[in-house]
Amino acid sequence: MNTPVFTIPDHEVELSAIRAQGAGGQHVNKVSSAVHLRFDIRASSLPDEVKEKLLAMSDQRITAQGVVVIKAQSSRSQEGNRIDAMARLHELVALAAKPVKPRRATKPSFSARMQRVDSKVLRGHVKAARGKVNDKGM
């Protein structure tokens, strides 16, 4: 399966450093180590079919305006978070660029059809045996 590889130019990605959420130490209020990545799908240089697939995805990271917003704050360094955010963006684009595998119509085999019919007949016999019992001999 060939997945085309796309390079996203740096000028199409807007990266901004923000303060990370969560607990921290003495250094927490002085550094902005988390990274906010914004990528406008419509204004990008991606092929049109990839843009359409990205916009059609039901991903919470894609806004109604067609902007991908990724927040990376898992690393303690800004550079690590920047790399993580870009990797997640590339992963999202690669997922949209993956070609859809066409569905090939199949039908059940002869033995599978016979098994199904036999089980239905057996079930019918079980249900038929549930009728009223006639005790006319007494």
Secondary structure, DSSP 8 states (H G I E B T S, - for coil): ---------GGGEEEEEE---S---TTTTT---EEEEEEESTTS-S-HHHHHHHHHS--TTB-TTSEEEEEE-SSSSHHHHHHHHHHHHHHHHHHHHS-----------HHHHHHHHHHHHHHHHHHHTTS----TT-
